[in-house]
Amino acid sequence: MSWLRRSSRVLVPVAGVALLVSVAPGALAQAAPAHRAQVRATNAPGGVGAQSAWTITRRSSSSSLSRAIAQPASGTKGPEVSPAAAAIATRSHSNAPGSKALGGNAAAAPLPIPVAPSSGVGAIGPHVTKSFQGLNLYQERYVAGGGNQFTFEPPDQGMCVGNGFVLETINDAVRVFTTAGVALTPPIDTNSFYGYPPVINRTTGVFGPELTDPSCLYDSVNHRWIHITLTLDIKPRSGALTLNNHLDIAVSKTADPTGGWNFYSVNTTDDGRANTPSHTDCPCIGDYPHIGADANGVYLTTNEYPWSTGPGVFGTNFNGAQVYAFSRKALTSGAASVRVVQFQNLALTGGKHPIPGFTVIPANSPDGVFAGANGGTEYFLSTTAAAETGNKSGRSNTLGFWTLSNTQSLNGSHLALTLDHTVVPSEVYAIPSASEQKLGNVPLRDCLVVGCATGIGPSANETEGPLDSSDTRIFNTWYDGTHVWGTLSTAVEVAGNIHAGSAWFALDPAGSVSKQGYVAVANNNVIYAGIATLSSGKGAMGVTLAGRDWFPTAAYALVDGNGPGELHVARAGASPQDGFCEYTFFNCAQTSPPQMRPRWGDYPAAQTSGNSVWIANEYIAQTCTFAQYQTDPSCGKTRGTLANWSTRVTQITP
């Protein structure tokens, strides 16, 4: 779960019940005109695009993934969510931080909401080889870690595939399946996986570190699995944040993810300690991390926000995206020490004002497909419409296109990396509104109305809430040897009405958009799109489909030379989302009067393996009536008391 952007977490004590909520910080805005500029790595501390390098050491290793299985909790001590969340400052679209140092985009006339045709919605097709149930909230909260867990919204889904295995990761659990969908491990809490104490020990009430925003990839060259997570250090007795945080990296010792792993950490506090540069207003948090790779390197990216020294925890500055580069060979070999190169405070320059790099997502690619020009090249995409970039209008028509060249130097003693960027004209995209849902069973809402449980209601005017549609950040970047693909959420006019849809882009390696478009459905919403393509250019895009006609549903579109086509249903949703942040009683927006602040997604997942594309998306797999909920709030171990999300994994052979 992303900790700042639209998902800063706060603690809401209600009649003795502590609830985790998320709040949106970022308004979106129109971007600056297109331009090209170059950022070359230097040794200047903390400058825009500056490069620094140091060595991290292997901190531990394990003999197997299954060694992380925790014993069941023998008590009920501790809140339902972390007290550290109580310190997270609320954010809204009107007060997201911009960059103090870099300025931002000049004001301009608002761009129009894009208009798109309505896609049809077909049944699951013969191109779907396998579709199976992934992790859900019940497993994450009550099974993983023996129940020594918190309730989280949303799942922040990650997935990687290779060598006959599927590894799925969420907040805060991981599980391994065969590609036939057979579970090889139980749900395992990520704290135990990384060798940390439980996030909450319900026997003693002692707190452990909080791990969030997971991602993973399978290295088909070196036959290793790489898993990352953002770890927030916690004071064990109080559960308060220490403000120290780090990217934890797990690398399998073999091609079997159920075997042993090596572990590394990269400090992301950037306050001058632990080999980090000293950035403005830090200590900082390395929010919303992502992972990508080319032939030579593995790349992690974050959004850097300072913690505050005053009221609240987050400050008023955004420092920009950070890129961390590693030798792929060194990282996957289990070396005792690995060099890391940090590109700092990225910004798109060349216009009137530099535009801070925001959510700069590194590319992944099909097996064996890499950009070999210029000594090896890794591609990244970003958008220019968030408040973090200095925009205010909520709409943009440009993308940030980034290339990191001479990546082969990561494997040598002399670093000679070059990071270039271009501001690319594109179709218009705009911040979407929340996504309405089809009406159905919402037993938590019904419980709130009558006050059926301690700390839950009564609250007479509750209604079924919508889904968070995200902002317009890039969700994933994919390079297939011909095009660099990207996806994001956008407002779109379809059949005369405004809904949330998905925008997609295919850029050539020179940095120009060659194909682009929208996927939208009349009277419904298409959100959290993740795209992956084979070297042939054929692929798939996975989404959540929700609206007047559909409960939150796992859906997909095939991709060919013209982009994504008609939507198909991988698995229809069974009921609406029924999560606590949809209801004003819990005041996840932290406003007066109270408001809802619904959550959904944060991360989609899309990967290739062999001749197949694998997608994973959040949906609602279960339903139960209020009467069933009163008897058993888990509804037969399919949901939690306060939320009911689930995930779906689907294999497609286009």
PEPE-V866790 format. One record per pair of residues at least 4 apart in sequence whose ideal C-beta (glycine too) atoms are under 7 Angstrom apart, sorted by the first residue. I is the first residue (numbers start at 1). J is the second residue. Records with the same first field share a line. If there is no record, write none. Layout:
I: J  J
This chain:
1: 7  22  152  154  156  171  212  213  602
2: 7  213  287  288  602
3: 7  8  9  88  212  285  287
4: 8  25  91  285  287  305  314
5: 25  26  287  288  303
6: 22  24  25  26  468  471
7: 22  602
8: 22  23  25  88  89  90  91  314
9: 20  21  22  85  88
10: 21  23  85  86  88  90  590
11: 18  81  83  85  86
12: 19  21  586  587
13: 18
14: 19  455  586
15: 454  455
16: 454  455
17: 80  455
18: 79  80  81
19: 80  81  580  586  642
20: 81  85  150  151  152  153
21: 581  586  588  597
22: 153  581  588  597  599
23: 90  91  92  588  589  590  597
24: 91  92  93
25: 91  92  95  96
26: 93  96  386  387  388  471
27: 93  94  96  387  392  394
28: 385  386  387  391  394  395  430  431  471  472
29: 105  385  387  389  391  392  393  394  396
30: 105  108  111  391  393  395  396
31: 105  355  384  385  391  396  397  398  423
32: 105  106  351  352  355  384  423
33: 351
34: 398  423  424  425
35: 350  351  423
36: 350  422
37: 349  350  421
38: 420
39: 48  49  419  420  421
40: 418
41: 51  343  417  418  419
42: 47  50  51
43: 51  52
44: 50
45: 50  52  277  278
46: 50  277  278  279  344  345
47: 344
48: 345  347  354
49: 343  344  346  419
50: 344
51: 341  342  343  417
52: 277  342  344
53: 339  340  341  415
54: 275  340
55: 337  338  339
56: 264  265  266  337  338  340
57: 336  337
58: 262  263  264  336
59: 263  264  265
60: 195  263
61: 260  261  262  263
62: 67  195  260  261
63: 67  260
64: 258  259  260
65: 176  185  188  193  257  258  259  261
66: 185  258
68: 188  192  193
69: 186  188
70: 145  146  148  189  192  198
71: 146
72: 146  147
73: 146  147  148  202  203
74: 203
75: 202  203
76: 202
77: 202  203  204  205
78: 200  202  205
79: 83
80: 150  151
81: 85  150  151
82: 150  199  207  210  239
83: 238  239  240
84: 210  232  234  239  240  241
87: 240  241  313
88: 313  314
89: 308  312  313  314
90: 590
91: 95  96
96: 387  388
97: 305  315  316  317  318  388
98: 104  318  387  388  390
99: 104  317  318  319  320  356  390
100: 280  317
101: 280
102: 347  353  354  356
103: 353  354  390
104: 353  355  389  390  391
105: 353  355  384  389  390  391
106: 352  353
107: 392
110: 393  395
111: 395  397  428
112: 428
113: 430  491  492  493  498
114: 427  428  429  490  492  493  518
115: 493
116: 492  494  501  518  520
118: 494  495  520  521  522
119: 519  520  521  566  567
120: 566
121: 521  545  567  569
122: 566  568
123: 568  569
124: 128  568  569  570
125: 568
127: 558  652  653  654
128: 570  650  651  652
129: 612  651  652  653
130: 179  180  181  651
131: 570  571  648  650
132: 181  649
133: 621  646  648
134: 168  616  647  648  649
135: 139  140  168  170  173  175  187  647
136: 621  645  646  647
137: 141  639  640  643  644  645
138: 142  143  634  637  638  639  640
139: 143  144  173  187
140: 144  149  152  170  172  173  187
141: 149  151  640
142: 147
143: 186  187
144: 149  173  187  188  189
145: 149  189  191  192  198
147: 202
148: 198  199  200  201  202
149: 172  189  199  200
150: 199  200
151: 640  642  643
152: 171  172
153: 579  581  599  643  645
154: 599  600  601  602  618  645
155: 170  171  618  645  647
156: 170  171  212  213  214  602  603
157: 170  603  604  605  616  618  647
158: 169  214  215  216  603  605
159: 166  167  168  605  607  614  616  649
160: 167  216  217  218  225  607
161: 166  179  218  607  609  614
162: 218  220  609
163: 223  255
164: 178  179
165: 176  178  179  257
166: 177  179  614  649
167: 174  176  216  225  257
168: 175  616  647  649
169: 174  214  216  227
170: 214  647
171: 212
172: 189  190  191  199  211
173: 187  188  189  190
174: 188  190  193
175: 183  185  187  188
176: 184  185  257  258
177: 181  182  183  184
178: 182  184
179: 651
184: 258
185: 258
188: 192  193
189: 193  198
190: 194  211  214  229
191: 196  197  198  199  208  209  211
193: 250
194: 211  248  250  263
195: 263
196: 208  209
197: 201  208
198: 208
199: 207  208  210
200: 207
201: 205  206
206: 236  237
207: 234  236  239
208: 234
209: 231  232  233  234
210: 232  234
211: 229  231
212: 229  230
213: 229  230  288  289
214: 227  228  229
215: 228  289  290  291
216: 225  226  227
217: 226  291  293  364
218: 225
219: 223  224  226  293  328  332
220: 367  368
222: 328  329  332
223: 255
224: 251  252  255  332
225: 252  257
226: 249  251  291  298
227: 250
228: 247  248  249  289  291  300
229: 248
230: 245  247  286  289
231: 245  246  248
232: 241  245
233: 242  244  245
234: 239  241  242
235: 239  240  242
241: 313
243: 283  307
244: 269
245: 268  269  285  286
246: 265  266  267  268
247: 265  266  268  286  289  300
248: 263  265
249: 263  264
250: 261  263
251: 261  262  331  332  334
252: 257  259  261
253: 259  260  261  262  334
254: 259
262: 334
264: 338
266: 324  340
267: 274  276
268: 286  302
269: 273  276  282  283  284
270: 276  277  279  282  284  304
271: 276  278  282  283
272: 276  278
277: 344
278: 282
279: 284  304  319  345
280: 317  319
281: 306  315  317
282: 306
283: 307
284: 304  305  306  307  319
285: 305  307
286: 302  304  322
287: 302  303  305
288: 302  303  359
289: 300  301  302
290: 301  361  362
291: 298  300  362
292: 299  362  363  364  378  477
293: 297  298  299  328  364
294: 370  371  376  377  378  407
295: 370  372  376
296: 328  376  407  408  410  411
297: 325  326  327  328  378  407  410
298: 326  328  331
299: 323  324  325  362  378
300: 324
301: 321  322  323  360  361  362
302: 321  322
303: 321  358  359
304: 319  320  322
305: 314  318
306: 315  317  319
307: 313  314  315
308: 312  313  314  315
318: 356  388
319: 345
320: 345  346  347  356  357
321: 346  357  358  359  360
322: 342  343  344
323: 343  346  360
324: 340  342
325: 341  410  417
326: 330  331  338  340
327: 331  338  339  410  411
328: 332
329: 333  411
330: 335  338  339
331: 338
341: 415  417
343: 419
346: 357  360
347: 354  355  356  357
348: 354  355  357  400  421  423
349: 354
353: 390
355: 384  389  390
356: 388  389
357: 382  400
358: 382  383  386  388  389
359: 382  383  473  474
360: 380  382  400  402
361: 380  381  382  474  476  477
362: 378  380  477
363: 378  379  380  477  478  479  484
364: 478
365: 369  370  478  479  480
366: 480  534  535  608
367: 608
369: 480  481  535
371: 377  379  479  509
372: 376
373: 377
374: 405  406
375: 405  406  407  408  409
376: 406  407  408
377: 403  404  405  407
378: 404  407
379: 402  403  477  479  484
380: 402  477
381: 399  400  401  474  477  484  486
382: 399  400  474
383: 396  399  400  472  473  474  488
384: 389  391  396  398  400
385: 391  394  395  396  429  472
386: 391  471  473
387: 391
391: 396
394: 430  431
395: 428  430
396: 429
397: 425  426  427  428
398: 423  424  425  426
399: 424  426  505
400: 421  423
401: 421  422  424  507  511
402: 419  421
403: 420
404: 417  419
405: 418  420
406: 416  417  418
407: 417
409: 414  415  416  417
422: 511
424: 507  511  512  513
426: 505  513  516
427: 503  516
429: 472  488  490  503
430: 490  491
431: 471  472  491
432: 469  489  490  491  500
433: 469  491  500
434: 466  467  468  469  598
435: 466  467  469  500  525  527  546  547
436: 466  547  548
437: 464  466  467  546  551  552  576  577
438: 547  548  549  550  551  576
439: 464
440: 551  575  576  623
441: 575  623  624  625
442: 446  464  576  578
443: 447  578  624  625  626  629
444: 448  578  580  642
445: 449  462  464  578  583
446: 450  626
447: 452  453  456  457  629
448: 456  457  459  462  583  585
449: 457  458  459  460  462
450: 457  458
451: 456  457  458
452: 456  630
457: 585
459: 584  585
462: 583  584  585
464: 576
465: 582  583  596  598
466: 598
467: 527  546  552  577  598  600
468: 598  599  600
469: 489  500  525  527
470: 489  527  528  601
472: 488  489  490
473: 488
474: 486  488
475: 487  488  528  529  530  604
476: 487  530  531  604  606
477: 484  486
478: 485  531  532  533
479: 484
480: 533  534  535  537
481: 535
482: 537
483: 506  507  508  514
484: 507  509
485: 504  505  506  531  533
486: 505
487: 502  504  529  530  531  541
488: 503
489: 500  502  527  528
490: 501  503
491: 498  500
492: 499  501  518  520
493: 497  498
494: 499  501  520  521  522
495: 522
499: 520  524  525  547
500: 525  526  527
501: 518  519  520  526
502: 518  519  526  527  529  543
503: 518
504: 516  517  519  529  531  541  563  564
505: 513  516
506: 514  515  516  563
507: 511  512  513  514
508: 512  514
515: 563
517: 563
519: 526  529  557  564  567
520: 526
521: 526  545  547  567
523: 547  548  549
524: 545  546  547  548  549  550
525: 546  547
526: 543  545
527: 543  544  601
528: 543  544  600  601  604  617  618
529: 541  542  543  604
530: 541  542  604  605  606  615
531: 539  541  559  606
532: 539  540  606  607  608  613
533: 537  538  539  559
534: 538  539  608  611  613
537: 560  561
538: 559  560  654
539: 559  613  654
540: 556  557  558  559  613  615  652  654
541: 556  557  559  564
542: 556  604  606  615  616  617  650
543: 555  556  617
544: 552  553  554  600  601  617  618  619
545: 550  553  555  567
546: 550  551  552  553
550: 573
551: 573  574  575  576  620
552: 573  577  619  620
553: 569  571  572  573  619
554: 570  571  617  619  648  650
555: 567  568  569  570
556: 568  570  615  650  652
557: 564  565  566  567
558: 565  654
559: 563  564
560: 565
570: 648  650
571: 619  648
573: 619  620
574: 620  621  622  623
575: 620  622  623
576: 620
577: 582  600  620  644  645
578: 644
579: 598  599  642  643  644  645
580: 586  642  643
581: 586  588  596  597  598  599
582: 596  598
583: 596
584: 594  595  596
587: 591  594  595
588: 596  597
589: 595  596  597
591: 595
600: 618
601: 618
604: 617
605: 615  616
606: 613  615
607: 614
608: 612  613
609: 614
611: 653
612: 651  652  653
613: 652  654
614: 649  651
615: 650  652
616: 647  648  649
617: 648
618: 645  647
619: 646  648
620: 644  645  646
621: 646
622: 635  638  639  644  646
624: 628  629  635
625: 629
626: 630
627: 631
628: 632  635
629: 633  635
632: 636
633: 641
634: 638  639  640
635: 639
639: 643  644
